[in-house]
Amino acid sequence: MAALTARSIWNSLPRDRRARLALSLWEDERLSREERLSVLAPWLAVRGMRPAFLERLPRERRAEQMALGGLPEETASQVLTSWHLVHQRPMLARFLDLLGISHEDGLIQEDVEEPPSAETLAEAVAKLREEFPAEDVDLYLKTLYSSDAVTWAGLAPLLGLEEDGD
C-alpha cells in the first residue's frame, strides 16, 4: 500500500468537509500572515493565483477554492494540523492523556521517547471512539500516522492500513 500522506487524506475527504477544514487555516491564531502565505505558496503557484487576490476573498470563499481539488503535501499537512488544533483540542488532549504522553492542551511538547504499544494504542483508540465522533477520531489518527509513521506505526492496523514491509 502507498504511504498515507496528508495529501491523500485531504483528497479522500468530501468537498464540503475539505472546505470546513480549509477555513481553519485562517482561524489558527498560531500562524502569522507570512507563515500562512508560505504554506499556501505551492498551492497558489499551481493555481496561478497571487496571494493578494486570495487575501481579498472572504475567508469562506478562500476555503471553497482550496476544497475544489488537491493540495500540495505541505499545505494539506498544515490545514489538517490547524483543523485539529483549532477545533479538536479536547480529543487530542484526551488521546494523549490515555497514552500517558505529556502535552499542553493536546499539543505534544517533546518527542515521544518510546512508541506506544499496540495494546495501549488499541485501548486508547477504543475509548476515543466511544467519546468522540468516529469520523473525527479517524481523521486525527490518520493525520498522526501520516506525520510520523514510525512513532504511530501501531495505528496502522487500527485504521485498516497495511504496514509496508522492508
Secondary structure, 3 states (H helix, E strand, C coil): CCCCCHHHHHHHCCHHHHHHHHHHHHHCCCCCHHHHHHHHHHHHHHHCCCHHHHHHCCHHHHHHHHHCCCCCHHHHHHHHHHHHHHHCHHHHHHHHHHHCCCEECCEECCCCCCCCCHHHHHHHHHHHHHHCCHHHHHHHHHHHHHHCCCCCHHHCHHHCCCCCCC
